[in-house]
Amino acid sequence: MSAGSAAPLPAGSAESDTAEIARLEEAARRIRVEVVRAVNHARAGHLGGPLSAADILAALYFSVMRIRPEEPGWPDRDRFILSKGHSSIGLYAAMALRGYFPVEELLTFDAAHSRLQGHPDMTRLPGLDMSSGSLGMGISAAMGMALGARLTGKGVRAWVMLGDGECQEGEVWEAAMAAPRYGLDNLVAIIDHNKLQQYGWPGDGPDGRMPPQVPGELAGKWAAFGWRVLEVDGHDMPAILSVLGDATRGDGRPTAVVAHTVKGKGVSYMEGHYFWHTRTIKPEEFQIAMAELGEPVGTEGGAR
Amino acid sequence: MTLPMGRAMREVFGETVAALAAEDPRIVMLDGDVGSSTRADIFEKAHPDRYLQMGIAEQNMMGVAAGLSTMGLIPFVSTFVSFAVVRPLDQIRVLIAQTGANVKITPGYAGMFTGQTGMSHIIVDDLAIMRAMPGMVTVAPADDVEADLALRWAASYRGPCYVRIVRDATQRLFDTSYRFELGKAVVVREGRDVTLMATGTQTPRVVDAAELLAARGVDAHVLHVPTLKPLDDDAIVAAANRTGRVITVEEHTVLGGLGGAVAEVLGERRPTQLNRIGLQDTYVQSGPNDELLDIYGLSAARVAEQVLAILGRA
């Protein structure tokens, strides 16, 4: 593609192709399987957030982003920042399955000397565009990448995924204020709106905790800051592809995609419970999770 | 005989970075809405397309700088020291220091000369904080000549660095033959009786103090330490060997800055009687520059007095 323009995805083609949808849904399922397997193996890490983000990560890494896994430093690649860095294993699983590194390496997650640190460390793993882990920062770095692409005449798009709890950080709104000033329509912030944070305020929500925002709050805030806001069911692959495709067709504003998701999506006993943000998994729970994800332990897929 | 006045370091900052940018299209300037004070506006006039107003949002500014650096640009980040170090410290840590980002943190209004602002705007511990951060080069130039050279060095260095810039005109220590070298301390006065070590714009006042001491029969050796990290351990040990007695002087808290750094080196390599002149674990009030120097014991006369007292010659 030519420098200076961020070409949109071909409208309609990938989005309407049922085989393509099936391929991406399978990628998302495999991401979830590898997330559960790696966290079970490490006896540490996070489950709820990576599982809520899996479908979007699959869409980005297997369809939407212009990337070259065999050339992770390709200068004209799209950039991606997982600002909710605690969901790192979800990103690692997507990258491994996409071919950035061997899937087997996922079992080194969280281990000493691993390239797959508990929170992403760009100095260790090629293909990571930014380190993260301290919440609220990724969107600023993504803004810098989008602005840098503009200044250097590159048709690069910067994608950043935030948590909804993360949107309580003040820095997020500093970036939200600044990015529209530069008309950065090559910047897309995806908010994984799973309605739960690590613990949350006490109240009459699920498990006695309140969601990070009231309904409609996120979309209203991003719009008020001058962003184009798109909303989507973050587990509906055709809808995700359609919205991310729309996000690539800039209108002079940065785009915020509010993705409505379920924390722990894909494992019945985790869905919608805040404590699966960080809880580790027991052996019998592991078996149930893998069975529900279509990869019963003991079969070829679960034997590794 | 006192050292002459030089130009205001902030004017040199705007001009030097603008000149560097004329030669290197990768250089951009990020401003936290104080460009008319820090003189980032000089850069703006020369390169309006590469002047990036970030508004009153310093945390975001540091993150944007990190992102820009990954696109091959060389961001200079400018605001007041008081808002460039502590407020966005976590962004500097995670996005710049931990990633080795090629970002130049070059804030103005270092030290006590801030235009009578008071303690919210006078940061007393920037050198201690920045030098404690793994991966962060920390530089405090003595005058306009050294500031120019340090900024030129920063542009050529690939990695994160902190260069503190002073607002007002201060005394000139160096002539144009001076060559700044990262991590090198420089002897600016030879002497035999006591070694005075100083950093930043305090060094010229210490050189003046040494002249006052000479009139009292004390021959002071003066070592200027512009780079707090990497520190010139060998020069510090050599200067201690020279006289067997060391006094550090800094426009900064004595905790963790030059005094702390020298104590670490001498404690490990050459235990030496050491005294630390500087801000004694206190904040700084607003007031005219000369009055502040006297109040906090950092004028040439007050430094000389304290040295004499320490040496039992008062």
Interface residues (C-beta under 8 A of the other chain):
Chain A: P75 R79 D121 M122 T123 D129 M130 S131 S132 G133 S134 G136 M137 G138 I139 S140 A141 A142 M143 G144 M145 A146 L147 G148 A149 L151 T152 K154 V156 A158 G170 E171 E174 A175 M177 A178 R181
Chain B: V28 D49 R50 L52 Q53 M54 G55 A57 Q59 N60 M61 M62 G63 V64 A65 A66 G67 L68 S69 T70 M71 G72 L73 P75 D90 Q91 R93 V94 L95 Q98 T99 G100
